[in-house]
Amino acid sequence: MSNSPIARQFRRDAMFRVGALLVAAVVLAALLAPVLTPYNPVVGDLKHAYLAPPGTSFPLGADTQGRDVLTRVLYGARISLAVGVISQLVAVLLGVTLGLTAGYYGRWIDSAVMRLADVTLAFPTLLLLIAVAAAVRPSLLVVFGIIGAVGWAGMARLVRSQVLVLRQSEYVLAARALGARDGRILLRHLLPNVVAQVIVAATLGMAGAIMAEAALSFVGLGAQPPTPSWGSMVAEGRELLRVAPWVSFAPGVAIGVAVLGFNLVGDGLREAWDPKLRRL
């Protein structure tokens, strides 16, 4: 492990280490939320903690419902990570399957898959997400599916481009000559050679998924109140910026930290696995 490309990149790339630290902080915040805070993220003390400023009792202040902002930020990390992970699993499943199929078989299958991808990519992502989310009842499950379904196109194009090159390689031609079936060639010879690129794309996609979920929640089409979501928290505090800026500031910083962390980790992984991008 110490001699792996990732380990070497981690040792020499300070930004990779910063990204890994930020991601680890978000993950730990989500996992240890019940331990790190004694407050309930949904029910607050409206009588005694209404818009309480940051202090000893509430390190990041309280909101209009008397709920501790820090507590809601910590529990909101669970929503953001769940959206990021599940939506990218959907995108990877669809994108890798369609990308492998299109790149390997070519002809009309390739044309059909790529035209569908072009149509998906032609629409502004946020507008497409809002349009689809508005057409159905808002819920987290809908957010998971929508973000993953929108993200498959880029993944499919990436995998297809790799397969177009790999399908003419000697080991694939040798497997065909030995009578290997298409399924075996796809799973045993082609898929392992695109895994690295898929992991990088999925890591970078996590940042985009977190931003997308925050945007949907901001306009009321994501996680529904009183579920603690960073996007909805920012929306709740946008009219209080002059009197209680902490209501929006804390979740906004959390979104920035999470997105920056996943972007830095994704860039580090890309440099580690791509010899053309490695720093000398």
C-alpha positions as CSV (number, residue, x, y, z in Angstrom):
1,M,0.0,0.0,0.0
2,S,2.9,2.4,0.8
3,N,4.2,2.1,-2.7
4,S,0.8,2.4,-4.4
5,P,0.2,5.4,-6.7
6,I,-2.4,6.8,-4.3
7,A,-0.1,6.5,-1.3
8,R,2.7,8.3,-3.3
9,Q,0.4,11.0,-4.4
10,F,-0.9,11.4,-0.8
11,R,2.6,11.9,0.5
12,R,3.7,14.5,-2.1
13,D,0.4,16.4,-2.7
14,A,-0.5,18.7,0.2
15,M,-3.9,19.5,-1.4
16,F,-4.7,15.8,-1.6
17,R,-4.1,15.6,2.1
18,V,-6.2,18.6,2.8
19,G,-9.0,17.2,0.8
20,A,-8.8,13.8,2.6
21,L,-8.9,15.7,5.9
22,L,-12.0,17.7,5.0
23,V,-13.8,14.6,3.7
24,A,-12.8,12.7,6.9
25,A,-14.1,15.6,9.0
26,V,-17.5,15.5,7.2
27,V,-17.8,11.7,7.5
28,L,-16.9,11.8,11.2
29,A,-19.4,14.6,11.8
30,A,-22.1,12.5,10.2
31,L,-21.3,9.4,12.0
32,L,-20.7,10.9,15.5
33,A,-23.5,13.5,15.4
34,P,-25.3,12.0,18.4
35,V,-22.1,11.9,20.4
36,L,-21.0,15.5,19.5
37,T,-24.2,17.2,20.4
38,P,-26.9,16.7,23.1
39,Y,-29.6,18.5,21.2
40,N,-32.4,17.2,19.0
41,P,-32.0,18.3,15.4
42,V,-35.7,18.5,14.7
43,V,-37.3,19.8,18.0
44,G,-36.0,22.9,19.6
45,D,-36.8,25.2,22.5
46,L,-38.7,28.0,20.8
47,K,-39.4,29.8,24.1
48,H,-35.8,30.1,25.4
49,A,-33.6,29.7,22.3
50,Y,-35.4,31.7,19.6
51,L,-32.6,33.0,17.3
52,A,-30.1,32.7,20.2
53,P,-26.7,34.0,19.0
54,P,-23.6,31.9,19.1
55,G,-22.4,31.3,22.6
56,T,-21.7,28.7,25.2
57,S,-25.0,26.9,25.0
58,F,-25.2,27.1,21.2
59,P,-21.7,27.3,19.6
60,L,-23.2,28.3,16.2
61,G,-26.4,29.9,17.5
62,A,-30.0,28.8,17.2
63,D,-32.6,29.1,14.4
64,T,-36.2,30.4,14.4
65,Q,-37.5,27.2,15.9
66,G,-35.0,27.3,18.8
67,R,-33.0,24.5,17.3
68,D,-29.2,24.3,17.7
69,V,-27.6,25.2,14.3
70,L,-24.5,23.1,15.0
71,T,-26.7,20.0,15.7
72,R,-28.6,20.5,12.4
73,V,-25.4,21.0,10.5
74,L,-23.9,17.8,11.9
75,Y,-27.1,15.8,11.1
76,G,-27.3,17.5,7.8
77,A,-24.0,15.9,6.9
78,R,-25.8,12.6,6.9
79,I,-28.2,13.8,4.3
80,S,-25.5,15.2,2.0
81,L,-23.3,12.1,2.2
82,A,-26.2,9.8,1.6
83,V,-27.3,11.8,-1.4
84,G,-23.7,11.8,-2.7
85,V,-23.1,8.1,-2.3
86,I,-26.5,6.8,-3.4
87,S,-26.8,9.1,-6.4
88,Q,-23.3,8.2,-7.6
89,L,-24.0,4.5,-7.2
90,V,-27.0,5.1,-9.5
91,A,-24.9,7.1,-12.0
92,V,-22.1,4.5,-11.9
93,L,-24.5,1.6,-12.4
94,L,-26.2,3.2,-15.4
95,G,-23.2,4.9,-16.8
96,V,-20.8,2.0,-16.7
97,T,-23.4,-0.5,-18.0
98,L,-24.4,1.7,-21.0
99,G,-20.8,3.0,-21.6
100,L,-19.4,-0.6,-21.7
101,T,-22.2,-1.7,-24.0
102,A,-21.9,1.3,-26.4
103,G,-18.2,1.2,-26.6
104,Y,-17.9,-2.6,-27.1
105,Y,-20.7,-3.2,-29.6
106,G,-20.6,0.1,-31.4
107,R,-22.9,0.7,-34.4
108,W,-26.5,1.5,-33.7
109,I,-26.2,0.6,-30.0
110,D,-23.4,3.2,-29.6
111,S,-25.3,5.7,-31.6
112,A,-28.5,5.3,-29.6
113,V,-26.7,5.5,-26.2
114,M,-24.6,8.5,-27.2
115,R,-27.6,10.4,-28.6
116,L,-29.5,9.8,-25.4
117,A,-26.5,11.0,-23.5
118,D,-26.3,14.1,-25.7
119,V,-29.9,14.9,-25.0
120,T,-29.3,14.5,-21.2
121,L,-26.2,16.7,-21.3
122,A,-27.9,19.3,-23.5
123,F,-30.2,20.5,-20.7
124,P,-28.8,22.7,-17.9
125,T,-28.4,20.2,-15.1
126,L,-30.0,22.3,-12.4
127,L,-33.0,23.2,-14.5
128,L,-33.5,19.6,-15.4
129,L,-33.3,18.5,-11.8
130,I,-35.8,21.2,-10.7
131,A,-38.2,20.2,-13.6
132,V,-38.1,16.5,-12.7
133,A,-38.3,17.1,-9.0
134,A,-41.2,19.4,-9.4
135,A,-43.1,16.8,-11.4
136,V,-43.2,14.3,-8.5
137,R,-43.7,14.5,-4.8
138,P,-40.5,15.9,-3.2
139,S,-38.6,13.3,-1.1
140,L,-35.0,12.1,-0.5
141,L,-35.6,9.0,-2.5
142,V,-36.6,11.1,-5.5
143,V,-33.5,13.3,-5.0
144,F,-31.3,10.1,-5.0
145,G,-32.8,8.9,-8.2
146,I,-32.9,12.2,-10.1
147,I,-29.3,13.2,-9.4
148,G,-28.0,9.7,-10.3
149,A,-30.1,9.6,-13.4
150,V,-28.9,12.9,-14.6
151,G,-25.3,12.1,-13.8
152,W,-25.1,8.8,-15.8
153,A,-24.4,10.6,-19.2
154,G,-21.0,11.9,-18.3
155,M,-20.0,8.6,-16.8
156,A,-21.2,6.7,-19.9
157,R,-19.2,8.9,-22.2
158,L,-16.1,8.5,-20.1
159,V,-16.4,4.7,-20.0
160,R,-17.2,4.4,-23.7
161,S,-14.1,6.4,-24.7
162,Q,-11.9,4.1,-22.7
163,V,-13.6,0.9,-24.1
164,L,-13.2,2.2,-27.7
165,V,-9.5,2.0,-27.2
166,L,-9.3,-1.1,-25.1
167,R,-11.5,-3.3,-27.3
168,Q,-8.7,-3.3,-29.9
169,S,-6.0,-4.3,-27.4
170,E,-4.1,-7.5,-27.7
171,Y,-5.6,-9.2,-24.6
172,V,-9.2,-8.5,-25.8
173,L,-8.4,-9.8,-29.3
174,A,-6.8,-12.9,-27.8
175,A,-9.8,-13.5,-25.6
176,R,-12.1,-13.3,-28.6
177,A,-9.8,-15.7,-30.6
178,L,-10.0,-18.2,-27.7
179,G,-13.8,-18.1,-27.9
180,A,-14.6,-16.0,-24.8
181,R,-18.1,-14.7,-24.6
182,D,-18.9,-11.0,-24.8
183,G,-20.0,-11.0,-21.1
184,R,-16.8,-12.4,-19.9
185,I,-14.7,-10.0,-22.0
186,L,-16.8,-7.1,-20.7
187,L,-16.6,-8.1,-17.0
188,R,-13.1,-9.7,-16.8
189,H,-11.1,-7.7,-19.3
190,L,-12.7,-4.3,-20.0
191,L,-14.4,-3.4,-16.7
192,P,-11.3,-3.7,-14.5
193,N,-9.4,-1.3,-16.8
194,V,-12.0,1.5,-16.4
195,V,-12.5,1.2,-12.7
196,A,-9.9,3.8,-11.8
197,Q,-11.4,6.4,-14.1
198,V,-14.9,5.6,-12.8
199,I,-13.8,6.0,-9.1
200,V,-12.3,9.4,-10.0
201,A,-15.4,10.5,-11.8
202,A,-17.6,9.3,-8.9
203,T,-15.5,11.1,-6.3
204,L,-15.8,14.4,-8.3
205,G,-19.5,13.6,-8.8
206,M,-20.0,13.5,-5.1
207,A,-19.2,17.2,-4.9
208,G,-21.7,17.9,-7.7
209,A,-24.4,15.7,-6.0
210,I,-24.0,17.6,-2.7
211,M,-24.4,20.9,-4.5
212,A,-27.4,19.6,-6.5
213,E,-29.1,18.4,-3.3
214,A,-28.5,21.7,-1.6
215,A,-29.9,23.6,-4.6
216,L,-33.0,21.4,-4.6
217,S,-33.5,21.7,-0.9
218,F,-33.0,25.4,-1.1
219,V,-36.0,25.7,-3.5
220,G,-38.1,23.3,-1.5
221,L,-37.8,20.3,-3.8
222,G,-35.3,18.2,-1.7
223,A,-35.4,17.1,1.9
224,Q,-38.6,18.4,3.5
225,P,-38.8,20.2,6.8
226,P,-38.1,19.4,9.6
227,T,-35.3,17.1,8.2
228,P,-32.0,18.9,8.7
229,S,-30.6,19.6,5.2
230,W,-27.9,22.1,4.5
231,G,-29.7,23.6,1.5
232,S,-33.0,24.0,3.4
233,M,-31.1,25.6,6.3
234,V,-29.6,28.2,4.0
235,A,-33.0,28.9,2.6
236,E,-34.5,29.3,6.1
237,G,-32.0,31.9,7.0
238,R,-31.8,33.9,3.8
239,E,-34.3,36.4,5.2
240,L,-32.5,36.7,8.5
241,L,-29.1,37.6,7.2
242,R,-29.2,41.1,8.8
243,V,-30.4,39.9,12.2
244,A,-29.2,36.3,12.5
245,P,-26.6,35.5,9.8
246,W,-25.4,32.4,11.6
247,V,-28.6,30.5,10.5
248,S,-27.4,30.5,6.9
249,F,-23.7,31.0,7.4
250,A,-23.0,27.7,9.2
251,P,-24.6,25.3,6.6
252,G,-23.2,27.4,3.8
253,V,-19.7,26.8,5.1
254,A,-20.4,23.1,5.6
255,I,-21.5,22.8,1.9
256,G,-18.3,24.6,0.8
257,V,-16.1,22.4,3.0
258,A,-17.7,19.1,1.7
259,V,-17.5,20.2,-1.9
260,L,-13.9,21.4,-1.7
261,G,-12.9,18.2,0.1
262,F,-14.3,15.9,-2.5
263,N,-13.0,18.0,-5.4
264,L,-9.4,17.9,-3.9
265,V,-9.6,14.2,-3.3
266,G,-10.9,13.6,-6.9
267,D,-8.1,15.7,-8.3
268,G,-5.6,13.8,-6.2
269,L,-6.9,10.4,-7.4
270,R,-6.8,11.6,-11.0
271,E,-3.2,12.6,-10.8
272,A,-2.3,9.4,-9.0
273,W,-3.8,7.2,-11.7
274,D,-3.0,9.3,-14.8
275,P,0.8,9.3,-15.6
276,K,0.3,12.4,-17.8
277,L,-1.0,14.4,-14.8
278,R,1.5,13.3,-12.2
279,R,3.7,16.0,-10.8
280,L,7.4,15.5,-11.3
